[in-house]
Amino acid sequence: MVPLSFREISERLKQTELPEIDLVIGIGSGGIVPASVVAFHLNAELRVMVLNYRDEKNNPRYNEPKVLEKPGGDLQGKRILLVDDVSVSGKTMQTALLQLKGLNVKTLAMKGKADFVLFPEIKDCVNWPWKP
């Protein structure tokens, strides 16, 4: 398991050229803390979209990710960055993107598949600093 610190995540964010963003949407639950860090870094508004796909042991709970809560408010005209901690299969990110269809959305994952990936070199599981 690869350990990562908040400092390492912050440094990687500083090195990554991200587009101008008005709103960060974190995919809950795993993407809430990373989205909070990214929103703070970008000085952007933060909202959460809650999806559920995997259980605590990372096994799929359903055939497809389920949207449990959509982000509130008017999203029209906003430049949105959709953030999750890990996007391996991309299923959760794709389900979230469908909810935001027609909007100006880019994606970011700490590792895995997205428009912006902070740690593309990490292939193993990560010991995130916000997890016990």
Secondary structure as GFF3:
##gff-version 3
##sequence-region A 1 132
A	DSSP	beta_strand	2	3	.	.	.	ID=ss1
A	DSSP	alpha_helix	6	15	.	.	.	ID=ss2
A	DSSP	beta_strand	23	28	.	.	.	ID=ss3
A	DSSP	alpha_helix	32	42	.	.	.	ID=ss4
A	DSSP	beta_strand	45	52	.	.	.	ID=ss5
A	DSSP	beta_strand	66	69	.	.	.	ID=ss6
A	DSSP	beta_strand	79	87	.	.	.	ID=ss7
A	DSSP	alpha_helix	91	99	.	.	.	ID=ss8
A	DSSP	beta_strand	104	112	.	.	.	ID=ss9
A	DSSP	beta_strand	116	117	.	.	.	ID=ss10
A	DSSP	beta_strand	126	127	.	.	.	ID=ss11
###
